[in-house]
Amino acid sequence: MNILVVKANNRPASEAVSSKMYETFMENLEGVNVTTYDVFAEDMPYFGQDLFNAFGKLQSGEEMTDVEQRLLAAKQKAMDALSAADVVVFAFPLWNLTIPAALQTFIDYVYAAGFTFKYDENGQLVSLMTDKKAVILSARGGIYSTPEAAPMEMAANYVKNVVGGVFGMEIVNEVIIEGHNAAPAQAEAIIAEGLKKVAEVAKSFSAVTA
Ligand SMILES: Cc1cc2nc3c(=O)[nH]c(=O)nc-3n(C[C@H](O)[C@H](O)[C@H](O)COP(=O)(O)O)c2cc1C
């Protein structure tokens, strides 16, 4: 089994809860092939017209600019990482109600017709990653699991809609740590309980192949 962990926070684990979730997952994983794709460490130019210009130049053979070459290489690297994985773990924070921009760029790279989805002859969306499993590990300082606040949450919901809804991966585990900023007195307990669940998820993958 190949596990790809998409790490989407470059704040230190001593300060950032989602970085701690990443670290806890890695520490409790044993006997499996695991690769980290660190979206903050990769050279990932923004997705935009430069990419479409690069596609055009790929066809025409015209020389590409530096950013066009970097974009094509980075997009390919992200797609290759996803292709090689049986399980994809996403570890990310909620920042400003959504995911960090670097994780958005990773998703932009792999969200491609003919790769993660396609349309059939009736115009219906067909998911192309149905053989993969996904795990969601996310932290958010406020509480977004109540019916009133849930529509404001655009990090875990977004990632799940993309990888589950569009790409067709089976979301097998979801650990959310929330409310530790809203309730500082309970923060330690909230975080400890969540990290325990993260460790259990990691161990469940270790056991499968042990
Ligand atoms: C740049 C930034 C933006 C944030 N925005 C929000 C927010 O919109 N809502 C919220 O409840 N918490 C917000 N937080 C708190 C985080 O959700 C909290 O720290 C959580 O643990 C996830 O981020 P972390 O893994 O970086 O700690 C924000 C934190 C940072 C650093």
The ligand as an ORCA input file, in Angstrom:
! r2SCAN-3c Opt
* xyz 0 1
  C      -3.865     32.702      9.204
  C      -4.882     32.061     10.107
  C      -6.237     32.208      9.833
  C      -7.202     31.644     10.659
  N      -8.520     31.768     10.373
  C      -9.442     31.180     11.171
  C     -10.846     31.260     10.879
  O     -11.272     31.820      9.888
  N     -11.720     30.666     11.728
  C     -11.302     30.004     12.839
  O     -12.136     29.479     13.596
  N      -9.996     29.888     13.139
  C      -9.074     30.460     12.334
  N      -7.738     30.325     12.618
  C      -7.332     29.466     13.732
  C      -7.004     28.075     13.178
  O      -8.152     27.477     12.619
  C      -6.407     27.206     14.269
  O      -5.124     27.710     14.622
  C      -6.364     25.729     13.914
  O      -5.582     25.037     14.884
  C      -5.831     25.414     12.511
  O      -4.685     26.126     12.138
  P      -3.211     25.655     12.552
  O      -3.110     24.191     12.217
  O      -2.303     26.540     11.747
  O      -3.122     25.854     14.056
  C      -6.775     30.906     11.789
  C      -5.403     30.756     12.062
  C      -4.467     31.315     11.223
  C      -2.995     31.111     11.525
*
